Amino acid sequence: MTPILPSINAFLNASAAILLVWGYLLIRRKRRETHRRVMTAAFVVSCTFLVCYIVYHVQVGSVRFQHAGPLRAIYLSILGTHTVLAAAVPVLAIITLRRSLAGRYDAHRRIARWTLPIWLYVSVTGVVVYFMLYHM
């Protein structure tokens, strides 16, 4: 099971990114109920990713990027920003979700303006890190 987990994680990250964009488009079109369901799905997918990520890294440890030079610098730059922002996503996502579920839509909207781009960046760069680490 362990060798396939990085691919599953990349799929989950890509799925979260698609759901986040879809959810954003839905709310812009005032389709609130569908937005709520899609964003809940994005949250569940991201939680599933987190569990799979932890399971994999507990078993395997860290995986070293094998390339040197400018490519390594690019990888480390992406990984660094991804890692720092990834630490914020669970907190931001939970706060954003709780405010929505409590019907505090103004407060939800204020934090969602920060949560969405950070969460989307982390989801997309997670896929980029995967491809750079396992397919280059």
Secondary structure as the mmCIF struct_conf table of DSSP 4:
data_model
#
loop_
_struct_conf.conf_type_id
_struct_conf.id
_struct_conf.beg_label_comp_id
_struct_conf.beg_label_asym_id
_struct_conf.beg_label_seq_id
_struct_conf.end_label_comp_id
_struct_conf.end_label_asym_id
_struct_conf.end_label_seq_id
HELX_RH_3T_P HELX_RH_3T_P1 THR A 2 ILE A 4
HELX_RH_AL_P HELX_RH_AL_P1 LEU A 5 ARG A 28
TURN_TY1_P TURN_TY1_P1 ARG A 29 LYS A 30
HELX_RH_AL_P HELX_RH_AL_P2 ARG A 32 VAL A 60
TURN_TY1_P TURN_TY1_P2 GLY A 69 GLY A 69
HELX_RH_AL_P HELX_RH_AL_P3 PRO A 70 LEU A 101
TURN_TY1_P TURN_TY1_P3 ALA A 102 GLY A 103
HELX_RH_AL_P HELX_RH_AL_P4 TYR A 105 TYR A 134
#
